[in-house]
Each structure stands twice: as C-alpha cells, then as structure tokens.
C-alpha cells in the first residue's frame, strides 16, 4: 500500500516521501479501514514539516483525519463495508494516521459516516469543519440566536473559519469575517459573510478593557492580541468560542469583560470529544452546512502534494479545505 512516510535521520532532520509499504506494518487496532480521503490541518503541517512537531516515534504516517470503508473489524459496532470517519484522538500525531491507503485504529475512535455525507465531503469538513460545528453548537448552547446581532469569525478564510462562516450564514446569522488577505474578500462573501473586516482593525491591543458592544458572538481561530481585543467588544452576555492560536497562545487581556459584561470564553476541543457529541456534531454538519458552499472551499490534492501543503498551511497560505485523494 502507498503511504506518506515521515522519517528522521541521525542528525534529527525529518523528511517526508510517498512510499510503498507492507500492510503488516500497520499498528495494532480493532478496525482496518480502506482510506479514501484525508485532508490537511495545521497539526498535519507540524507533523510533516522539519522537526516533526507533534510526532513521538519514527517512521511515522501523519494525517489526523480520514474517511473510508471498513475492511476488517474485531468490534461488533463496525462491519466490512461500513463507511466511517475519524478525527482527533491524537491519530496522525502519536498514532499512524490517514495519509495511507489503509489505517488500523481503535473502534472507539471512529464515527459512522452520517447520512447525507460522502467520504469526500466529510474530509472537506475534516477536523477544521468539525471544530467549526462544535463552536457553533457551543455558542447556541450559551444563548446565541440570529436575532442577537452580528457574529464575528476570525481567521475566516482558513479551514475552521470558512466552514464556520458558511454554517452561520446558512442558519440565518449575520457574519463578519476577519482576514489578513484582502484577496479572499470575494471568497468569504460567496460563503455568506455579510462583510469583511481587515485584520489590522483588530490585531492590536488597546488600553481600554471595554469598547463599544459590537458582536453578539465570535468564533476565534487566532487567539493572542486579537482575542483579547474581541473580548472587550462582545455584547453583554455574549460568548466567544476559542478554537485556535494562529496569533499566539498568550492572552493579553483583563477579567473586566467577564465581570462587567458577563462575557463567556468557551474553549473548543475537537480531539477528545465524547462519542455522543461527535455524532451530534456530524449530524448537524450534514444538516446545516450547504454542500455547494462546502464544494467551493475544496482544494484537491494527492499524497505527493502533502509535503508542500504542510509547509503552506503553517505559513497561513492555504485557503479553504484541502481534500486529499489518498488513492489518486
């Protein structure tokens, strides 16, 4: 079978290449999946790139997401022929992942492919889109409704932001998308953004802990100074769902927005989500994400494209969602 293998030499340098390997090299697990599609996330870039990022042991097969057909199963929940999706659980980091024609994993890590989604579409969603849906659900669970006002999406042209924008717009929310790439403005509007906000307007901290109440809610993929700034602009009782740290892990903020405006900062984890909430999120994706908007986000790729794409996503140069045809 073909796989993207990341190896480390004696000097600690890593390299990635597509190789033919024996299926017997797959790790232990309950279910063997014939992988059809995968995708590229920020973590994948870290695992593919120099230094290996999150990888524990070499040689390694990255790919934190995959979708395909069950080939063999020792678990009664899955049978040969079943369509399945995997995101999270440190697959592609600590365990071999989806950048191969086959994967072997624990049954607990899989989710049945929801009705209405193909394996290809599920990887256009991937961890990024799954995270976006979790963020929307969290905001709704904390009272966000379309009549409350404008919802901000930072890093809107990226993977999480693109899907979040499309879902929110489809649900009737007025979306403002933040981007540092002016050329993506038309793309964001095609996904349903009502307006585009230049990154420069929000990426600097201010001395005032509170500014005018502007946003009913926010999905933030940036963190850092931008998140701190947005917290001071959220309306009374509003929430911010934090999904990423492209702008840094620090948070140069005060507690004033939480104490004087009752603002909620909601942490969104996609890696260790319980099975029931995974199923809930995937069912919502199938229902609330317009498939035509999803297709507009897709950048097709093959295993051979992954080393370059891994580097590009770390530089913020990947727009929308990459769908990797593993057998292509």
C-alpha positions as semicolon CSV with decimal commas, in nm:
position;residue;x (nm);y (nm);z (nm)
1;X;0,000;0,000;0,000
2;X;0,108;0,360;-0,056
3;X;0,170;0,594;0,235
4;X;0,334;0,925;0,316
5;X;0,617;0,831;0,549
6;X;0,795;1,086;0,768
7;X;1,143;0,973;0,874
8;X;1,410;1,122;1,097
9;X;1,782;1,081;1,031
10;X;2,066;1,053;1,281
11;X;2,108;1,430;1,284
12;X;1,745;1,483;1,384
13;X;1,632;1,610;1,044
14;X;1,297;1,487;0,912
15;X;1,189;1,415;0,557
16;X;0,858;1,308;0,405
17;X;0,807;1,093;0,097
18;X;0,544;0,866;-0,057
19;X;0,649;0,502;-0,027
20;X;0,514;0,153;-0,088
21;X;0,494;-0,027;0,246
22;X;0,364;-0,361;0,367
23;X;0,023;-0,365;0,534
24;X;0,180;-0,570;0,813
25;X;0,348;-0,250;0,934
26;X;0,014;-0,102;1,039
27;X;-0,021;-0,062;1,417
28;X;-0,249;-0,275;1,633
29;X;-0,618;-0,188;1,640
30;X;-0,974;-0,317;1,626
31;X;-1,071;-0,192;1,281
32;X;-0,887;-0,176;0,949
33;X;-1,013;0,095;0,715
34;X;-0,951;0,131;0,343
35;X;-0,883;0,504;0,342
36;X;-1,040;0,701;0,059
37;X;-0,984;1,065;0,156
38;X;-0,795;1,272;0,408
39;X;-0,729;1,643;0,448
40;X;-0,470;1,893;0,571
41;X;-0,490;2,071;0,906
42;X;-0,243;2,290;1,094
43;X;-0,137;1,991;1,306
44;X;-0,063;1,796;0,988
45;X;0,174;2,071;0,882
46;X;0,354;2,043;1,214
47;X;0,384;1,665;1,178
48;X;0,504;1,672;0,816
49;X;0,744;1,964;0,846
50;X;1,100;1,996;0,974
51;X;1,138;1,871;1,328
52;X;0,823;1,662;1,315
53;X;0,627;1,881;1,553
54;X;0,390;1,654;1,743
55;X;0,528;1,316;1,631
56;X;0,652;1,077;1,901
57;X;0,809;0,792;1,705
58;X;0,956;0,743;1,358
59;X;0,895;0,633;1,091
60;X;0,550;0,788;1,104
61;X;0,236;0,822;0,890
62;X;0,069;1,162;0,956
63;X;-0,290;1,258;0,879
64;X;-0,516;1,347;1,173
65;X;-0,833;1,290;0,968
66;X;-0,952;1,020;0,733
67;X;-1,267;0,870;0,588
68;X;-1,318;0,541;0,414
69;X;-1,469;0,192;0,420
70;X;-1,423;-0,069;0,690
71;X;-1,221;-0,358;0,553
72;X;-1,197;-0,575;0,865
73;X;-1,328;-0,538;1,220
74;X;-1,292;-0,718;1,553
75;X;-1,554;-0,489;1,706
76;X;-1,928;-0,560;1,671
77;X;-2,007;-0,192;1,615
78;X;-1,846;-0,197;1,271
79;X;-1,861;-0,444;0,985
80;X;-1,684;-0,465;0,648
81;X;-1,844;-0,221;0,408
82;X;-1,939;0,038;0,671
83;X;-1,845;0,398;0,589
84;X;-1,661;0,571;0,873
85;X;-1,493;0,898;0,968
86;X;-1,208;0,961;1,209
87;X;-1,092;1,290;1,357
88;X;-0,888;1,350;1,669
89;X;-0,771;1,106;1,938
90;X;-0,409;1,200;1,852
91;X;-0,424;0,986;1,539
92;X;-0,167;1,122;1,293
93;X;0,037;1,251;1,588
94;X;0,102;0,976;1,842
95;X;-0,051;0,705;1,620
96;X;-0,029;0,634;1,248
97;X;-0,289;0,834;1,060
98;X;-0,476;0,882;0,737
99;X;-0,203;0,959;0,482
100;X;-0,201;0,598;0,367
101;X;-0,426;0,369;0,167
102;X;-0,512;0,178;0,484
103;X;-0,532;0,258;0,854
104;X;-0,582;0,043;1,161
105;X;-0,731;0,211;1,469
106;X;-0,938;0,154;1,781
107;X;-1,312;0,124;1,718
108;X;-1,380;0,388;1,986
109;X;-1,213;0,650;1,768
110;X;-1,445;0,603;1,470
111;X;-1,781;0,763;1,391
112;X;-2,028;0,622;1,137
113;X;-2,047;0,844;0,830
114;X;-2,369;1,045;0,874
115;X;-2,647;1,020;0,620
116;X;-2,618;1,286;0,354
117;X;-2,237;1,300;0,353
118;X;-1,993;1,122;0,123
119;X;-1,646;1,026;0,241
120;X;-1,507;1,303;0,020
121;X;-1,743;1,564;0,165
122;X;-1,660;1,453;0,518
123;X;-1,295;1,529;0,452
124;X;-1,382;1,865;0,304
125;X;-1,521;1,913;0,654
126;X;-1,247;1,730;0,849
127;X;-1,124;1,838;1,191
128;X;-1,146;2,203;1,087
129;X;-1,513;2,184;0,993
130;X;-1,593;1,954;1,283
131;X;-1,435;2,212;1,515
132;X;-1,637;2,489;1,350
133;X;-1,958;2,296;1,413
134;X;-1,863;2,235;1,777
135;X;-1,806;2,610;1,812
136;X;-2,145;2,697;1,662
137;X;-2,313;2,445;1,892
138;X;-2,135;2,589;2,196
139;X;-2,242;2,943;2,109
140;X;-2,601;2,827;2,061
141;X;-2,592;2,634;2,389
142;X;-2,496;2,964;2,556
143;X;-2,788;3,154;2,409
144;X;-2,676;3,280;2,068
145;X;-2,959;3,324;1,818
146;X;-2,968;3,512;1,485
147;X;-3,173;3,798;1,632
148;X;-2,899;3,882;1,887
149;X;-2,681;4,056;1,628
150;X;-2,364;4,020;1,423
151;X;-2,131;3,724;1,474
152;X;-1,757;3,766;1,417
153;X;-1,539;3,491;1,267
154;X;-1,163;3,549;1,287
155;X;-0,924;3,373;1,051
156;X;-1,231;3,346;0,833
157;X;-1,057;3,232;0,514
158;X;-0,889;2,936;0,685
159;X;-1,033;2,590;0,731
160;X;-1,227;2,645;1,053
161;X;-1,330;2,996;0,957
162;X;-1,456;2,901;0,613
163;X;-1,686;2,629;0,743
164;X;-1,800;2,841;1,038
165;X;-1,889;3,127;0,804
166;X;-2,091;2,900;0,575
167;X;-2,276;2,729;0,862
168;X;-2,360;3,051;1,045
169;X;-2,481;3,223;0,729
170;X;-2,694;2,922;0,640
171;X;-2,853;2,933;0,987
172;X;-2,951;3,296;0,934
173;X;-2,673;3,475;1,123
174;X;-2,517;3,798;1,000
175;X;-2,147;3,712;0,974
176;X;-1,847;3,943;0,974
177;X;-1,532;3,764;0,856
178;X;-1,185;3,878;0,961
179;X;-0,897;3,817;0,723
180;X;-0,546;3,945;0,666
181;X;-0,569;3,854;0,299
182;X;-0,778;4,117;0,113
183;X;-0,789;3,894;-0,195
184;X;-1,011;3,647;-0,005
185;X;-1,291;3,901;0,038
186;X;-1,500;3,775;-0,254
187;X;-1,447;3,416;-0,137
188;X;-1,579;3,497;0,210
189;X;-1,881;3,676;0,071
190;X;-1,954;3,375;-0,151
191;X;-1,968;3,165;0,169
192;X;-2,224;3,403;0,315
193;X;-2,024;3,668;0,503
194;X;-2,220;3,994;0,515
195;X;-1,900;4,196;0,542
196;X;-1,524;4,153;0,559
197;X;-1,315;4,304;0,838
198;X;-0,945;4,374;0,780
199;X;-0,720;4,200;1,031
200;X;-0,544;4,530;1,104
201;X;-0,861;4,662;1,266
202;X;-0,847;4,402;1,543
203;X;-0,496;4,268;1,590
204;X;-0,369;4,537;1,828
205;X;-0,437;4,553;2,198
206;X;-0,586;4,869;2,341
207;X;-0,558;5,015;2,692
208;X;-0,934;5,021;2,740
209;X;-1,061;4,685;2,869
210;X;-1,405;4,754;2,722
211;X;-1,504;4,906;2,388
212;X;-1,842;4,954;2,221
213;X;-2,063;4,643;2,235
214;X;-2,036;4,517;1,878
215;X;-2,051;4,138;1,846
216;X;-2,327;3,903;1,963
217;X;-2,075;3,620;1,948
218;X;-1,746;3,518;1,795
219;X;-1,565;3,211;1,667
220;X;-1,196;3,287;1,712
221;X;-0,923;3,088;1,537
222;X;-0,647;3,342;1,607
223;X;-0,607;3,390;1,982
224;X;-0,344;3,629;2,114
225;X;-0,397;4,003;2,090
226;X;-0,695;3,969;1,858
227;X;-0,888;3,751;2,101
228;X;-0,811;3,996;2,382
229;X;-0,942;4,283;2,170
230;X;-1,258;4,098;2,069
231;X;-1,345;4,011;2,431
232;X;-1,378;4,382;2,502
233;X;-1,617;4,427;2,208
234;X;-1,862;4,144;2,278
235;X;-2,214;4,240;2,378
236;X;-2,345;4,182;2,729
237;X;-2,384;3,808;2,795
238;X;-2,227;3,715;2,461
239;X;-1,977;3,436;2,407
240;X;-1,651;3,375;2,224
241;X;-1,566;3,021;2,114
242;X;-1,186;2,986;2,108
243;X;-1,071;2,728;1,851
244;X;-0,714;2,820;1,758
245;X;-0,394;3,010;1,828
246;X;-0,261;3,121;1,492
247;X;-0,185;3,459;1,650
248;X;-0,019;3,318;1,959
249;X;-0,102;3,129;2,277
250;X;-0,080;3,432;2,505
251;X;-0,388;3,629;2,606
252;X;-0,305;3,993;2,693
253;X;-0,649;4,062;2,839
254;X;-0,816;4,160;3,166
255;X;-1,104;3,996;3,351
256;X;-1,319;4,310;3,309
257;X;-1,528;4,179;3,012
258;X;-1,618;3,871;3,218
259;X;-1,707;4,069;3,531
260;X;-1,885;4,372;3,386
261;X;-2,047;4,226;3,076
262;X;-2,087;3,860;3,168
263;X;-1,890;3,757;2,859
264;X;-1,823;3,383;2,821
265;X;-1,496;3,245;2,682
266;X;-1,567;2,891;2,558
267;X;-1,280;2,654;2,491
268;X;-1,343;2,419;2,198
269;X;-1,158;2,086;2,196
270;X;-1,204;1,855;1,899
271;X;-0,951;1,587;1,994
272;X;-1,107;1,413;2,294
273;X;-1,475;1,488;2,233
274;X;-1,707;1,214;2,365
275;X;-1,866;0,987;2,106
276;X;-2,220;1,118;2,161
277;X;-2,120;1,478;2,097
278;X;-1,919;1,373;1,792
279;X;-2,227;1,210;1,644
280;X;-2,435;1,517;1,729
281;X;-2,185;1,747;1,559
282;X;-2,153;1,535;1,246
283;X;-2,530;1,513;1,213
284;X;-2,550;1,892;1,242
285;X;-2,280;1,927;0,975
286;X;-2,482;1,710;0,736
287;X;-2,792;1,921;0,803
288;X;-2,660;2,276;0,841
289;X;-2,357;2,304;0,608
290;X;-2,463;2,382;0,248
291;X;-2,293;2,132;0,021
292;X;-2,248;2,385;-0,260
293;X;-2,063;2,616;-0,022
294;X;-1,854;2,324;0,100
295;X;-1,754;2,234;-0,254
296;X;-1,649;2,594;-0,317
297;X;-1,393;2,560;-0,035
298;X;-1,226;2,248;-0,174
299;X;-0,868;2,235;-0,300
300;X;-0,799;1,882;-0,435
301;X;-0,466;1,712;-0,361
302;X;-0,284;1,380;-0,366
303;X;-0,032;1,221;-0,129
304;X;0,252;1,365;-0,339
305;X;0,125;1,719;-0,273
306;X;0,136;1,687;0,105
307;X;0,494;1,800;0,186
308;X;0,435;2,136;0,014
309;X;0,083;2,175;0,155
310;X;0,212;2,100;0,503
311;X;0,458;2,387;0,472
312;X;0,198;2,618;0,316
313;X;-0,059;2,573;0,593
314;X;0,199;2,666;0,858
315;X;0,255;2,992;0,668
316;X;-0,119;3,067;0,651
317;X;-0,118;3,018;0,274
318;X;-0,392;2,754;0,244
319;X;-0,742;2,881;0,169
320;X;-1,049;2,678;0,248
321;X;-1,026;2,300;0,275
322;X;-0,780;2,060;0,116
323;X;-0,923;1,719;0,020
324;X;-0,656;1,454;-0,028
325;X;-0,749;1,169;-0,262
326;X;-0,536;0,901;-0,100
327;X;-0,564;0,668;-0,398
328;X;-0,520;0,944;-0,654
